[in-house]
């Protein structure tokens, strides 16, 4: 088990129901792999730093979750194939370890 | 020794991240914006005064923010 963080930049033209179905799809991948979502943070619409796929803004969402390393490849596959997601950024959370070393 | 006053050494800068005890994070865009130039370039260590460790984490954070579209690669 490791803790990860994924940030999604989503198509800004999506309706609320479509957004919810997208979240459910991603959450299902995590929970099916016996993972646990620890935090969700919806940033809402933000302007992009540069144009991506002809979009000038995107809906940003941050998900923190603990999951086994084997599930990550499956999760990445799902997110990459998902057309509603413009970009994603998956990072390992190591902040706790770093702060321990410093103390 | 006489001090003529015009040999004043520039004040040594202190690493912002050491001073404030924060870690650069790609989500904290307002903070990252202080360390990029008008063109969107990462400022050098000489300009920011950061220590090498934190300059490295800062550079990674800015690059991550660029990747997801929070910061521009090149600002017009």
Backbone of each chain as nested JSON, in Angstrom:
{
  "chains": [
    {"id": "A", "residues": [
      {"number": 1, "name": "UNK", "atoms": {"N": [0.834, -1.205, 0.0], "CA": [0.0, 0.0, 0.0], "C": [0.863, 1.247, 0.0]}},
      {"number": 2, "name": "UNK", "atoms": {"N": [0.501, 2.15, -0.849], "CA": [1.186, 3.433, -0.896], "C": [0.151, 4.527, -1.059]}},
      {"number": 3, "name": "UNK", "atoms": {"N": [0.521, 5.711, -0.632], "CA": [-0.43, 6.805, -0.848], "C": [-0.037, 7.609, -2.082]}},
      {"number": 4, "name": "UNK", "atoms": {"N": [-1.028, 7.859, -2.874], "CA": [-0.837, 8.574, -4.131], "C": [-1.745, 9.794, -4.162]}},
      {"number": 5, "name": "UNK", "atoms": {"N": [-1.436, 10.646, -5.113], "CA": [-2.297, 11.794, -5.359], "C": [-2.462, 11.92, -6.855]}},
      {"number": 6, "name": "UNK", "atoms": {"N": [-3.699, 12.059, -7.288], "CA": [-3.916, 12.259, -8.722], "C": [-4.662, 13.571, -8.922]}},
      {"number": 7, "name": "UNK", "atoms": {"N": [-4.154, 14.341, -9.867], "CA": [-4.841, 15.579, -10.219], "C": [-5.382, 15.421, -11.624]}},
      {"number": 8, "name": "UNK", "atoms": {"N": [-6.658, 15.747, -11.782], "CA": [-7.294, 15.601, -13.081], "C": [-7.698, 16.966, -13.611]}},
      {"number": 9, "name": "UNK", "atoms": {"N": [-7.402, 17.203, -14.873], "CA": [-7.931, 18.382, -15.555], "C": [-9.025, 17.88, -16.483]}},
      {"number": 10, "name": "UNK", "atoms": {"N": [-10.26, 18.293, -16.202], "CA": [-11.421, 17.719, -16.878], "C": [-12.047, 18.762, -17.811]}},
      {"number": 11, "name": "UNK", "atoms": {"N": [-12.625, 18.254, -18.9], "CA": [-13.369, 19.074, -19.86], "C": [-14.335, 20.021, -19.137]}},
      {"number": 12, "name": "UNK", "atoms": {"N": [-14.216, 21.341, -19.358], "CA": [-15.036, 22.288, -18.601], "C": [-16.503, 22.329, -19.031]}},
      {"number": 13, "name": "UNK", "atoms": {"N": [-16.808, 21.721, -20.187], "CA": [-18.192, 21.778, -20.673], "C": [-19.074, 20.674, -20.099]}},
      {"number": 14, "name": "UNK", "atoms": {"N": [-18.509, 19.83, -19.25], "CA": [-19.279, 18.706, -18.716], "C": [-20.335, 19.185, -17.733]}},
      {"number": 15, "name": "UNK", "atoms": {"N": [-21.474, 18.452, -17.721], "CA": [-22.512, 18.749, -16.736], "C": [-22.193, 18.004, -15.442]}},
      {"number": 16, "name": "UNK", "atoms": {"N": [-22.924, 18.409, -14.39], "CA": [-22.662, 17.836, -13.064], "C": [-22.831, 16.314, -13.04]}},
      {"number": 17, "name": "UNK", "atoms": {"N": [-23.884, 15.839, -13.754], "CA": [-24.131, 14.38, -13.713], "C": [-22.987, 13.623, -14.392]}},
      {"number": 18, "name": "UNK", "atoms": {"N": [-22.506, 14.202, -15.49], "CA": [-21.403, 13.55, -16.21], "C": [-20.142, 13.531, -15.354]}},
      {"number": 19, "name": "UNK", "atoms": {"N": [-19.942, 14.634, -14.62], "CA": [-18.798, 14.705, -13.72], "C": [-18.881, 13.616, -12.658]}},
      {"number": 20, "name": "UNK", "atoms": {"N": [-20.103, 13.481, -12.086], "CA": [-20.279, 12.479, -11.028], "C": [-20.022, 11.074, -11.546]}},
      {"number": 21, "name": "UNK", "atoms": {"N": [-20.501, 10.799, -12.774], "CA": [-20.301, 9.456, -13.326], "C": [-18.813, 9.203, -13.565]}},
      {"number": 22, "name": "UNK", "atoms": {"N": [-18.089, 10.273, -13.938], "CA": [-16.64, 10.139, -14.138], "C": [-15.929, 9.834, -12.819]}},
      {"number": 23, "name": "UNK", "atoms": {"N": [-16.341, 10.553, -11.762], "CA": [-15.738, 10.303, -10.451], "C": [-16.015, 8.885, -9.992]}},
      {"number": 24, "name": "UNK", "atoms": {"N": [-17.281, 8.457, -10.174], "CA": [-17.649, 7.107, -9.744], "C": [-16.795, 6.055, -10.45]}},
      {"number": 25, "name": "UNK", "atoms": {"N": [-16.54, 6.307, -11.736], "CA": [-15.762, 5.356, -12.527], "C": [-14.33, 5.249, -11.965]}},
      {"number": 26, "name": "UNK", "atoms": {"N": [-13.754, 6.4, -11.655], "CA": [-12.379, 6.401, -11.155], "C": [-12.323, 5.843, -9.734]}},
      {"number": 27, "name": "UNK", "atoms": {"N": [-13.298, 6.248, -8.923], "CA": [-13.327, 5.749, -7.543], "C": [-13.52, 4.242, -7.5]}},
      {"number": 28, "name": "UNK", "atoms": {"N": [-14.299, 3.745, -8.479], "CA": [-14.57, 2.305, -8.516], "C": [-13.27, 1.531, -8.742]}},
      {"number": 29, "name": "UNK", "atoms": {"N": [-12.419, 2.038, -9.623], "CA": [-11.141, 1.362, -9.895], "C": [-10.331, 1.254, -8.608]}},
      {"number": 30, "name": "UNK", "atoms": {"N": [-10.335, 2.347, -7.837], "CA": [-9.545, 2.367, -6.602], "C": [-10.151, 1.437, -5.553]}},
      {"number": 31, "name": "UNK", "atoms": {"N": [-11.47, 1.528, -5.362], "CA": [-12.094, 0.719, -4.312], "C": [-12.118, -0.757, -4.689]}},
      {"number": 32, "name": "UNK", "atoms": {"N": [-12.208, -1.055, -5.991], "CA": [-12.156, -2.454, -6.426], "C": [-10.791, -3.078, -6.129]}},
      {"number": 33, "name": "UNK", "atoms": {"N": [-9.769, -2.261, -6.15], "CA": [-8.426, -2.759, -5.828], "C": [-8.128, -2.682, -4.345]}},
      {"number": 34, "name": "UNK", "atoms": {"N": [-9.16, -2.666, -3.541], "CA": [-9.063, -2.604, -2.078], "C": [-8.326, -1.343, -1.622]}},
      {"number": 35, "name": "UNK", "atoms": {"N": [-8.442, -0.32, -2.421], "CA": [-7.836, 0.95, -2.028], "C": [-8.813, 1.802, -1.246]}},
      {"number": 36, "name": "UNK", "atoms": {"N": [-8.314, 2.917, -0.77], "CA": [-9.149, 3.785, 0.037], "C": [-8.887, 5.243, -0.349]}},
      {"number": 37, "name": "UNK", "atoms": {"N": [-9.97, 5.964, -0.602], "CA": [-9.829, 7.377, -0.944], "C": [-9.824, 8.182, 0.355]}},
      {"number": 38, "name": "UNK", "atoms": {"N": [-8.749, 8.929, 0.562], "CA": [-8.637, 9.657, 1.827], "C": [-9.112, 11.096, 1.71]}},
      {"number": 39, "name": "UNK", "atoms": {"N": [-9.013, 11.645, 0.524], "CA": [-9.377, 13.051, 0.389], "C": [-9.777, 13.358, -1.043]}},
      {"number": 40, "name": "UNK", "atoms": {"N": [-10.842, 14.129, -1.213], "CA": [-11.149, 14.662, -2.541], "C": [-11.26, 16.169, -2.415]}},
      {"number": 41, "name": "UNK", "atoms": {"N": [-10.698, 16.816, -3.382], "CA": [-10.685, 18.275, -3.352], "C": [-11.047, 18.785, -4.735]}},
      {"number": 42, "name": "UNK", "atoms": {"N": [-12.208, 19.442, -4.817], "CA": [-12.635, 19.987, -6.113], "C": [-12.271, 21.454, -6.176]}},
      {"number": 43, "name": "UNK", "atoms": {"N": [-11.437, 21.761, -7.142], "CA": [-10.986, 23.152, -7.289], "C": [-11.953, 23.97, -8.117]}},
      {"number": 44, "name": "UNK", "atoms": {"N": [-12.716, 23.316, -8.958], "CA": [-13.589, 24.033, -9.872], "C": [-12.836, 24.481, -11.116]}},
      {"number": 45, "name": "UNK", "atoms": {"N": [-13.467, 25.393, -11.857], "CA": [-12.88, 25.823, -13.122], "C": [-11.675, 26.736, -12.89]}},
      {"number": 46, "name": "UNK", "atoms": {"N": [-10.659, 26.492, -13.679], "CA": [-9.456, 27.343, -13.644], "C": [-8.978, 27.556, -15.064]}},
      {"number": 47, "name": "UNK", "atoms": {"N": [-8.35, 28.677, -15.294], "CA": [-7.76, 28.911, -16.613], "C": [-6.492, 28.082, -16.744]}},
      {"number": 48, "name": "UNK", "atoms": {"N": [-6.289, 27.561, -17.95], "CA": [-5.077, 26.779, -18.202], "C": [-3.908, 27.712, -18.512]}},
      {"number": 49, "name": "UNK", "atoms": {"N": [-2.709, 27.257, -18.183], "CA": [-1.511, 28.038, -18.478], "C": [-1.257, 28.15, -19.967]}},
      {"number": 50, "name": "UNK", "atoms": {"N": [-1.753, 27.179, -20.71], "CA": [-1.616, 27.182, -22.168], "C": [-2.737, 26.317, -22.71]}},
      {"number": 51, "name": "UNK", "atoms": {"N": [-3.011, 26.419, -23.99], "CA": [-4.11, 25.669, -24.576], "C": [-3.795, 24.181, -24.644]}},
      {"number": 52, "name": "UNK", "atoms": {"N": [-4.73, 23.361, -24.173], "CA": [-4.587, 21.917, -24.298], "C": [-5.824, 21.408, -25.02]}},
      {"number": 53, "name": "UNK", "atoms": {"N": [-5.632, 20.742, -26.127], "CA": [-6.738, 20.198, -26.928], "C": [-7.804, 21.264, -27.205]}},
      {"number": 54, "name": "UNK", "atoms": {"N": [-7.379, 22.467, -27.495], "CA": [-8.253, 23.597, -27.79], "C": [-9.092, 24.075, -26.617]}},
      {"number": 55, "name": "UNK", "atoms": {"N": [-8.764, 23.628, -25.403], "CA": [-9.449, 24.139, -24.222], "C": [-8.591, 25.231, -23.582]}},
      {"number": 56, "name": "UNK", "atoms": {"N": [-9.265, 26.285, -23.121], "CA": [-8.516, 27.336, -22.426], "C": [-8.734, 27.275, -20.923]}},
      {"number": 57, "name": "UNK", "atoms": {"N": [-9.731, 26.491, -20.499], "CA": [-9.909, 26.291, -19.065], "C": [-10.273, 24.837, -18.797]}},
      {"number": 58, "name": "UNK", "atoms": {"N": [-10.191, 24.45, -17.53], "CA": [-10.483, 23.066, -17.174], "C": [-10.989, 23.013, -15.744]}},
      {"number": 59, "name": "UNK", "atoms": {"N": [-11.705, 21.921, -15.441], "CA": [-12.141, 21.694, -14.064], "C": [-11.066, 20.849, -13.388]}},
      {"number": 60, "name": "UNK", "atoms": {"N": [-10.561, 21.339, -12.264], "CA": [-9.487, 20.623, -11.576], "C": [-10.023, 19.88, -10.361]}},
      {"number": 61, "name": "UNK", "atoms": {"N": [-9.565, 18.64, -10.226], "CA": [-9.949, 17.821, -9.076], "C": [-8.705, 17.099, -8.558]}},
      {"number": 62, "name": "UNK", "atoms": {"N": [-8.545, 17.085, -7.245], "CA": [-7.422, 16.378, -6.637], "C": [-7.967, 15.239, -5.788]}},
      {"number": 63, "name": "UNK", "atoms": {"N": [-7.453, 14.037, -6.026], "CA": [-7.861, 12.863, -5.25], "C": [-6.64, 12.303, -4.52]}},
      {"number": 64, "name": "UNK", "atoms": {"N": [-6.775, 12.128, -3.215], "CA": [-5.723, 11.437, -2.458], "C": [-6.234, 10.054, -2.11]}},
      {"number": 65, "name": "UNK", "atoms": {"N": [-5.391, 9.046, -2.308], "CA": [-5.85, 7.693, -2.009], "C": [-4.679, 6.783, -1.657]}},
      {"number": 66, "name": "UNK", "atoms": {"N": [-5.009, 5.737, -0.889], "CA": [-4.042, 4.69, -0.565], "C": [-4.433, 3.459, -1.366]}},
      {"number": 67, "name": "UNK", "atoms": {"N": [-3.486, 2.908, -2.08], "CA": [-3.81, 1.742, -2.908], "C": [-2.545, 0.927, -3.135]}},
      {"number": 68, "name": "UNK", "atoms": {"N": [-2.766, -0.353, -3.473], "CA": [-1.642, -1.22, -3.772], "C": [-1.006, -0.801, -5.092]}},
      {"number": 69, "name": "UNK", "atoms": {"N": [0.322, -0.971, -5.196], "CA": [1.041, -0.513, -6.387], "C": [0.528, -1.159, -7.681]}},
      {"number": 70, "name": "UNK", "atoms": {"N": [0.009, -2.399, -7.562], "CA": [-0.415, -3.129, -8.767], "C": [-1.625, -2.476, -9.435]}},
      {"number": 71, "name": "UNK", "atoms": {"N": [-2.416, -1.759, -8.661], "CA": [-3.641, -1.178, -9.21], "C": [-3.334, 0.066, -10.053]}},
      {"number": 72, "name": "UNK", "atoms": {"N": [-2.176, 0.677, -9.805], "CA": [-1.853, 1.949, -10.448], "C": [-1.857, 1.861, -11.978]}},
      {"number": 73, "name": "UNK", "atoms": {"N": [-1.309, 0.763, -12.517], "CA": [-1.256, 0.636, -13.969], "C": [-2.662, 0.585, -14.562]}},
      {"number": 74, "name": "UNK", "atoms": {"N": [-3.566, -0.108, -13.841], "CA": [-4.956, -0.197, -14.29], "C": [-5.623, 1.175, -14.218]}},
      {"number": 75, "name": "UNK", "atoms": {"N": [-5.356, 1.884, -13.127], "CA": [-5.937, 3.217, -12.949], "C": [-5.455, 4.168, -14.044]}},
      {"number": 76, "name": "UNK", "atoms": {"N": [-4.167, 4.12, -14.332], "CA": [-3.608, 4.991, -15.366], "C": [-4.217, 4.68, -16.725]}},
      {"number": 77, "name": "UNK", "atoms": {"N": [-4.442, 3.393, -16.967], "CA": [-5.03, 2.988, -18.249], "C": [-6.426, 3.585, -18.396]}},
      {"number": 78, "name": "UNK", "atoms": {"N": [-7.218, 3.459, -17.318], "CA": [-8.591, 3.973, -17.352], "C": [-8.596, 5.484, -17.575]}},
      {"number": 79, "name": "UNK", "atoms": {"N": [-7.723, 6.182, -16.837], "CA": [-7.712, 7.646, -16.923], "C": [-7.239, 8.102, -18.295]}},
      {"number": 80, "name": "UNK", "atoms": {"N": [-6.242, 7.382, -18.84], "CA": [-5.689, 7.789, -20.122], "C": [-6.7, 7.604, -21.247]}},
      {"number": 81, "name": "UNK", "atoms": {"N": [-7.52, 6.546, -21.14], "CA": [-8.506, 6.277, -22.194], "C": [-9.735, 7.171, -22.059]}},
      {"number": 82, "name": "UNK", "atoms": {"N": [-9.894, 7.768, -20.893], "CA": [-11.077, 8.577, -20.629], "C": [-10.973, 9.913, -21.378]}},
      {"number": 83, "name": "UNK", "atoms": {"N": [-11.917, 10.158, -22.287], "CA": [-11.818, 11.363, -23.11], "C": [-12.219, 12.625, -22.363]}},
      {"number": 84, "name": "UNK", "atoms": {"N": [-12.959, 12.466, -21.268], "CA": [-13.388, 13.647, -20.518], "C": [-12.227, 14.273, -19.743]}},
      {"number": 85, "name": "UNK", "atoms": {"N": [-11.175, 13.468, -19.518], "CA": [-10.006, 13.978, -18.797], "C": [-9.016, 14.545, -19.807]}},
      {"number": 86, "name": "UNK", "atoms": {"N": [-8.712, 15.831, -19.671], "CA": [-7.789, 16.467, -20.609], "C": [-6.348, 16.077, -20.271]}},
      {"number": 87, "name": "UNK", "atoms": {"N": [-6.02, 16.198, -18.99], "CA": [-4.681, 15.853, -18.506], "C": [-4.819, 15.25, -17.123]}},
      {"number": 88, "name": "UNK", "atoms": {"N": [-3.823, 14.426, -16.752], "CA": [-3.789, 13.948, -15.377], "C": [-2.358, 13.963, -14.897]}},
      {"number": 89, "name": "UNK", "atoms": {"N": [-2.217, 14.044, -13.595], "CA": [-0.881, 14.034, -12.989], "C": [-0.937, 13.143, -11.756]}},
      {"number": 90, "name": "UNK", "atoms": {"N": [-0.192, 12.038, -11.815], "CA": [-0.192, 11.086, -10.705], "C": [1.125, 11.208, -9.954]}},
      {"number": 91, "name": "UNK", "atoms": {"N": [1.044, 11.455, -8.655], "CA": [2.277, 11.591, -7.877], "C": [2.21, 10.73, -6.625]}},
      {"number": 92, "name": "UNK", "atoms": {"N": [3.377, 10.248, -6.226], "CA": [3.52, 9.503, -4.98], "C": [3.614, 10.503, -3.848]}},
      {"number": 93, "name": "UNK", "atoms": {"N": [2.942, 10.202, -2.742], "CA": [3.018, 11.106, -1.607], "C": [4.106, 10.64, -0.651]}},
      {"number": 94, "name": "UNK", "atoms": {"N": [5.126, 11.453, -0.51], "CA": [6.215, 11.084, 0.396], "C": [6.47, 12.163, 1.424]}},
      {"number": 95, "name": "UNK", "atoms": {"N": [5.529, 13.093, 1.514], "CA": [5.753, 14.241, 2.389], "C": [5.996, 13.842, 3.84]}},
      {"number": 96, "name": "UNK", "atoms": {"N": [5.273, 12.8, 4.27], "CA": [5.405, 12.378, 5.669], "C": [6.832, 11.921, 5.972]}},
      {"number": 97, "name": "UNK", "atoms": {"N": [7.38, 11.134, 5.034], "CA": [8.736, 10.619, 5.228], "C": [9.746, 11.761, 5.327]}},
      {"number": 98, "name": "UNK", "atoms": {"N": [9.588, 12.72, 4.434], "CA": [10.533, 13.835, 4.393], "C": [10.503, 14.607, 5.714]}},
      {"number": 99, "name": "UNK", "atoms": {"N": [9.284, 14.849, 6.215], "CA": [9.202, 15.645, 7.437], "C": [9.8, 14.892, 8.624]}},
      {"number": 100, "name": "UNK", "atoms": {"N": [9.702, 13.545, 8.581], "CA": [10.295, 12.763, 9.668], "C": [11.815, 12.91, 9.69]}},
      {"number": 101, "name": "UNK", "atoms": {"N": [12.393, 12.885, 8.48], "CA": [13.849, 13.007, 8.392], "C": [14.316, 14.357, 8.922]}},
      {"number": 102, "name": "UNK", "atoms": {"N": [13.548, 15.383, 8.602], "CA": [13.947, 16.725, 8.999], "C": [13.871, 16.922, 10.509]}},
      {"number": 103, "name": "UNK", "atoms": {"N": [12.875, 16.26, 11.126], "CA": [12.742, 16.385, 12.587], "C": [13.765, 15.53, 13.265]}}
    ]},
    {"id": "B", "residues": [
      {"number": 1, "name": "UNK", "atoms": {"N": [40.858, 49.868, 10.16], "CA": [40.718, 50.02, 8.713], "C": [39.619, 51.027, 8.379]}},
      {"number": 2, "name": "UNK", "atoms": {"N": [39.874, 51.827, 7.417], "CA": [38.859, 52.816, 7.042], "C": [37.826, 52.168, 6.149]}},
      {"number": 3, "name": "UNK", "atoms": {"N": [36.612, 52.484, 6.424], "CA": [35.531, 51.95, 5.601], "C": [35.016, 53.061, 4.695]}},
      {"number": 4, "name": "UNK", "atoms": {"N": [35.249, 52.895, 3.407], "CA": [34.831, 53.946, 2.477], "C": [33.363, 53.824, 2.084]}},
      {"number": 5, "name": "UNK", "atoms": {"N": [32.775, 52.715, 2.433], "CA": [31.327, 52.611, 2.225], "C": [30.907, 52.102, 0.866]}},
      {"number": 6, "name": "UNK", "atoms": {"N": [31.829, 52.126, -0.108], "CA": [31.372, 51.662, -1.431], "C": [31.795, 50.228, -1.734]}},
      {"number": 7, "name": "UNK", "atoms": {"N": [32.373, 49.551, -0.751], "CA": [32.7, 48.141, -0.968], "C": [31.702, 47.236, -0.27]}},
      {"number": 8, "name": "UNK", "atoms": {"N": [30.53, 47.769, 0.007], "CA": [29.523, 47.016, 0.758], "C": [29.197, 45.716, 0.038]}},
      {"number": 9, "name": "UNK", "atoms": {"N": [29.27, 44.641, 0.767], "CA": [28.911, 43.354, 0.161], "C": [27.395, 43.24, 0.099]}},
      {"number": 10, "name": "UNK", "atoms": {"N": [26.88, 42.65, -0.983], "CA": [25.428, 42.452, -1.022], "C": [25.005, 41.487, 0.082]}},
      {"number": 11, "name": "UNK", "atoms": {"N": [23.856, 41.757, 0.635], "CA": [23.382, 40.921, 1.729], "C": [23.119, 39.501, 1.251]}},
      {"number": 12, "name": "UNK", "atoms": {"N": [23.523, 38.546, 2.051], "CA": [23.314, 37.148, 1.664], "C": [21.829, 36.811, 1.778]}},
      {"number": 13, "name": "UNK", "atoms": {"N": [21.305, 36.192, 0.707], "CA": [19.894, 35.828, 0.717], "C": [19.717, 34.512, 1.476]}},
      {"number": 14, "name": "UNK", "atoms": {"N": [18.545, 34.377, 2.111], "CA": [18.241, 33.144, 2.835], "C": [17.201, 32.38, 2.037]}},
      {"number": 15, "name": "UNK", "atoms": {"N": [17.381, 31.058, 2.009], "CA": [16.438, 30.195, 1.292], "C": [15.041, 30.381, 1.861]}},
      {"number": 16, "name": "UNK", "atoms": {"N": [14.092, 30.708, 0.991], "CA": [12.715, 30.954, 1.424], "C": [12.112, 29.726, 2.091]}},
      {"number": 17, "name": "UNK", "atoms": {"N": [12.392, 28.528, 1.537], "CA": [11.75, 27.304, 2.021], "C": [12.338, 26.861, 3.354]}},
      {"number": 18, "name": "UNK", "atoms": {"N": [13.624, 27.166, 3.577], "CA": [14.231, 26.853, 4.873], "C": [13.671, 27.79, 5.936]}},
      {"number": 19, "name": "UNK", "atoms": {"N": [13.518, 29.042, 5.54], "CA": [13.065, 30.055, 6.488], "C": [11.622, 29.793, 6.912]}},
      {"number": 20, "name": "UNK", "atoms": {"N": [10.757, 29.547, 5.914], "CA": [9.33, 29.386, 6.202], "C": [8.977, 27.948, 6.579]}},
      {"number": 21, "name": "UNK", "atoms": {"N": [9.922, 27.035, 6.425], "CA": [9.712, 25.619, 6.71], "C": [8.507, 25.052, 5.954]}},
      {"number": 22, "name": "UNK", "atoms": {"N": [8.467, 25.335, 4.668], "CA": [7.446, 24.744, 3.809], "C": [8.152, 23.952, 2.713]}},
      {"number": 23, "name": "UNK", "atoms": {"N": [7.403, 23.045, 2.084], "CA": [7.938, 22.287, 0.968], "C": [7.203, 22.743, -0.291]}},
      {"number": 24, "name": "UNK", "atoms": {"N": [7.946, 22.95, -1.363], "CA": [7.329, 23.384, -2.616], "C": [6.358, 22.32, -3.101]}},
      {"number": 25, "name": "UNK", "atoms": {"N": [5.154, 22.744, -3.435], "CA": [4.128, 21.82, -3.882], "C": [3.565, 22.334, -5.203]}},
      {"number": 26, "name": "UNK", "atoms": {"N": [3.316, 21.404, -6.128], "CA": [2.866, 21.855, -7.446], "C": [1.464, 22.457, -7.418]}},
      {"number": 27, "name": "UNK", "atoms": {"N": [0.726, 22.253, -6.316], "CA": [-0.635, 22.8, -6.234], "C": [-0.653, 24.248, -5.757]}},
      {"number": 28, "name": "UNK", "atoms": {"N": [0.434, 24.652, -5.091], "CA": [0.477, 25.991, -4.513], "C": [1.021, 26.983, -5.56]}},
      {"number": 29, "name": "UNK", "atoms": {"N": [0.132, 27.378, -6.472], "CA": [0.589, 28.129, -7.637], "C": [1.012, 29.547, -7.278]}},
      {"number": 30, "name": "UNK", "atoms": {"N": [0.311, 30.144, -6.323], "CA": [0.672, 31.514, -5.947], "C": [2.095, 31.586, -5.425]}},
      {"number": 31, "name": "UNK", "atoms": {"N": [2.491, 30.535, -4.71], "CA": [3.866, 30.491, -4.209], "C": [4.862, 30.265, -5.353]}},
      {"number": 32, "name": "UNK", "atoms": {"N": [4.53, 29.327, -6.232], "CA": [5.45, 29.01, -7.335], "C": [5.648, 30.205, -8.257]}},
      {"number": 33, "name": "UNK", "atoms": {"N": [4.606, 31.015, -8.391], "CA": [4.683, 32.16, -9.301], "C": [5.758, 33.158, -8.876]}},
      {"number": 34, "name": "UNK", "atoms": {"N": [6.092, 33.136, -7.6], "CA": [7.135, 34.052, -7.125], "C": [8.509, 33.641, -7.621]}},
      {"number": 35, "name": "UNK", "atoms": {"N": [8.643, 32.395, -8.086], "CA": [9.955, 31.887, -8.485], "C": [10.072, 31.658, -9.982]}},
      {"number": 36, "name": "UNK", "atoms": {"N": [9.159, 32.262, -10.755], "CA": [9.301, 32.184, -12.207], "C": [9.373, 33.607, -12.768]}},
      {"number": 37, "name": "UNK", "atoms": {"N": [10.031, 33.712, -13.917], "CA": [10.205, 35.032, -14.523], "C": [8.933, 35.416, -15.282]}},
      {"number": 38, "name": "UNK", "atoms": {"N": [8.955, 36.598, -15.861], "CA": [7.789, 37.049, -16.628], "C": [7.51, 36.129, -17.804]}},
      {"number": 39, "name": "UNK", "atoms": {"N": [8.57, 35.569, -18.356], "CA": [8.397, 34.66, -19.494], "C": [7.987, 33.255, -19.059]}},
      {"number": 40, "name": "UNK", "atoms": {"N": [7.935, 33.037, -17.764], "CA": [7.557, 31.72, -17.271], "C": [8.738, 30.824, -16.985]}},
      {"number": 41, "name": "UNK", "atoms": {"N": [9.947, 31.377, -17.068], "CA": [11.132, 30.564, -16.79], "C": [11.349, 30.422, -15.286]}},
      {"number": 42, "name": "UNK", "atoms": {"N": [11.981, 29.318, -14.895], "CA": [12.334, 29.134, -13.492], "C": [13.509, 30.059, -13.173]}},
      {"number": 43, "name": "UNK", "atoms": {"N": [13.407, 30.815, -12.092], "CA": [14.489, 31.721, -11.722], "C": [15.674, 30.93, -11.178]}},
      {"number": 44, "name": "UNK", "atoms": {"N": [16.861, 31.439, -11.434], "CA": [18.07, 30.741, -11.011], "C": [18.24, 30.861, -9.501]}},
      {"number": 45, "name": "UNK", "atoms": {"N": [19.119, 30.025, -8.987], "CA": [19.409, 30.032, -7.562], "C": [20.034, 31.361, -7.148]}},
      {"number": 46, "name": "UNK", "atoms": {"N": [20.784, 31.938, -8.07], "CA": [21.411, 33.216, -7.771], "C": [20.343, 34.291, -7.562]}},
      {"number": 47, "name": "UNK", "atoms": {"N": [19.264, 34.17, -8.303], "CA": [18.205, 35.166, -8.195], "C": [17.302, 34.912, -6.989]}},
      {"number": 48, "name": "UNK", "atoms": {"N": [17.039, 33.628, -6.699], "CA": [16.098, 33.331, -5.627], "C": [16.774, 33.238, -4.268]}},
      {"number": 49, "name": "UNK", "atoms": {"N": [18.046, 32.841, -4.246], "CA": [18.74, 32.66, -2.982], "C": [18.377, 31.366, -2.274]}},
      {"number": 50, "name": "UNK", "atoms": {"N": [17.734, 30.449, -2.979], "CA": [17.344, 29.181, -2.353], "C": [18.548, 28.259, -2.184]}},
      {"number": 51, "name": "UNK", "atoms": {"N": [18.469, 27.365, -1.212], "CA": [19.506, 26.357, -1.064], "C": [19.311, 25.294, -2.144]}},
      {"number": 52, "name": "UNK", "atoms": {"N": [20.354, 24.519, -2.402], "CA": [20.29, 23.606, -3.548], "C": [19.176, 22.577, -3.39]}},
      {"number": 53, "name": "UNK", "atoms": {"N": [18.976, 22.108, -2.17], "CA": [17.953, 21.083, -1.932], "C": [16.566, 21.617, -2.291]}},
      {"number": 54, "name": "UNK", "atoms": {"N": [16.269, 22.817, -1.789], "CA": [14.932, 23.344, -2.021], "C": [14.763, 23.877, -3.434]}},
      {"number": 55, "name": "UNK", "atoms": {"N": [15.853, 24.331, -4.047], "CA": [15.769, 24.76, -5.445], "C": [15.383, 23.57, -6.319]}},
      {"number": 56, "name": "UNK", "atoms": {"N": [15.917, 22.395, -5.97], "CA": [15.603, 21.183, -6.737], "C": [14.132, 20.83, -6.591]}},
      {"number": 57, "name": "UNK", "atoms": {"N": [13.625, 20.811, -5.34], "CA": [12.219, 20.463, -5.143], "C": [11.311, 21.501, -5.802]}},
      {"number": 58, "name": "UNK", "atoms": {"N": [11.766, 22.756, -5.779], "CA": [10.987, 23.829, -6.411], "C": [10.901, 23.612, -7.916]}},
      {"number": 59, "name": "UNK", "atoms": {"N": [12.049, 23.256, -8.52], "CA": [12.066, 23.042, -9.973], "C": [11.136, 21.903, -10.36]}},
      {"number": 60, "name": "UNK", "atoms": {"N": [11.137, 20.826, -9.552], "CA": [10.251, 19.691, -9.84], "C": [8.796, 20.135, -9.73]}},
      {"number": 61, "name": "UNK", "atoms": {"N": [8.498, 20.927, -8.697], "CA": [7.12, 21.379, -8.479], "C": [6.647, 22.247, -9.642]}},
      {"number": 62, "name": "UNK", "atoms": {"N": [7.511, 23.142, -10.112], "CA": [7.122, 24.016, -11.23], "C": [6.901, 23.185, -12.492]}},
      {"number": 63, "name": "UNK", "atoms": {"N": [7.779, 22.198, -12.713], "CA": [7.633, 21.363, -13.905], "C": [6.348, 20.544, -13.856]}},
      {"number": 64, "name": "UNK", "atoms": {"N": [5.986, 20.07, -12.655], "CA": [4.729, 19.326, -12.519], "C": [3.544, 20.245, -12.798]}},
      {"number": 65, "name": "UNK", "atoms": {"N": [3.611, 21.455, -12.263], "CA": [2.516, 22.398, -12.479], "C": [2.359, 22.727, -13.956]}},
      {"number": 66, "name": "UNK", "atoms": {"N": [3.485, 22.788, -14.673], "CA": [3.421, 23.042, -16.109], "C": [2.749, 21.889, -16.829]}},
      {"number": 67, "name": "UNK", "atoms": {"N": [3.096, 20.684, -16.402], "CA": [2.596, 19.494, -17.079], "C": [1.069, 19.434, -17.042]}},
      {"number": 68, "name": "UNK", "atoms": {"N": [0.504, 19.762, -15.883], "CA": [-0.946, 19.664, -15.712], "C": [-1.647, 20.931, -16.211]}},
      {"number": 69, "name": "UNK", "atoms": {"N": [-0.879, 21.933, -16.586], "CA": [-1.497, 23.125, -17.181], "C": [-1.78, 24.24, -16.198]}},
      {"number": 70, "name": "UNK", "atoms": {"N": [-1.23, 24.158, -15.005], "CA": [-1.447, 25.218, -14.023], "C": [-0.524, 26.407, -14.279]}},
      {"number": 71, "name": "UNK", "atoms": {"N": [0.662, 26.115, -14.797], "CA": [1.608, 27.176, -15.134], "C": [1.968, 27.045, -16.612]}},
      {"number": 72, "name": "UNK", "atoms": {"N": [2.305, 28.16, -17.263], "CA": [2.675, 28.08, -18.672], "C": [4.131, 27.64, -18.846]}},
      {"number": 73, "name": "UNK", "atoms": {"N": [4.4, 27.011, -19.982], "CA": [5.8, 26.732, -20.327], "C": [6.449, 28.04, -20.799]}},
      {"number": 74, "name": "UNK", "atoms": {"N": [5.712, 28.741, -21.637], "CA": [6.173, 30.039, -22.129], "C": [5.012, 31.011, -21.994]}},
      {"number": 75, "name": "UNK", "atoms": {"N": [5.224, 32.098, -21.28], "CA": [4.18, 33.112, -21.167], "C": [4.412, 34.177, -22.216]}},
      {"number": 76, "name": "UNK", "atoms": {"N": [3.319, 34.591, -22.825], "CA": [3.473, 35.585, -23.898], "C": [3.738, 36.968, -23.292]}}
    ]}
  ]
}
